[in-house]
């Protein structure tokens, strides 16, 4: 979410130093694009959808 059209807060989960701790950080690069990512194992099957907002992918676990 952009605040006053100037910055957005990004959240991340830290690794081995403090596992599970959530960090927030501001970015001021209005030209940047932020996209969520989900990584799935190759054995997960796409069972429907086309990936759009109105028809998201559906998946099945093996």
N, C-alpha and C positions, 0 to 999 in steps of 0.2 A: 504494500500500500504506500503510495507516494504521499508525503506530508508537505503541504503548501507548494506542491510541484517542485520541490528542491531536493528531497532525499527520501530514501526508503530504508527500512530496517530489514536486514537479512538475519536468519537464525540458522545455527548449525549445532551439531552434537559433536563434542570433543572426542578424541581417541583415547589412547592408553594412559595419557597423563592424568586425566580426571574423567574416567569413562562415564558416559551418560549425562554429563553436565551440558546444559544448553547455553549457548552464547548468542548475544545479539550484537549486531554491528551495523552502523549506518554507512550507506554509500551515497555519494553525491553525483554520480555519473548518470545524468538523465538520459543519455543516449544508449545506455546499457540495457540489455534485455535479460530478464530473469525468468527461467523456465524450470518448473519442477521436473524431477527425474525419478523414475522408479526402475530399479534393476531387477530382472526376473531370471531365474535359472532357465536354461535352454529346454528343460523338460516341461515347462509350463506351456499349455496350449491356449491359443486365442480361439475362443468359441463363438464370438460374435462381435458386432459393432464395427464402426469404421474409424474410430478414434476422434470423432468430432465431439463438441460439447453436448450436443443433443443426442448423440448415439455413441457413447464411449465404448471402448473395447471391453469385452468380458473375457475372463480367463478361467481355466480349469486346472486344478492341481492334479498331478498324476497319482 
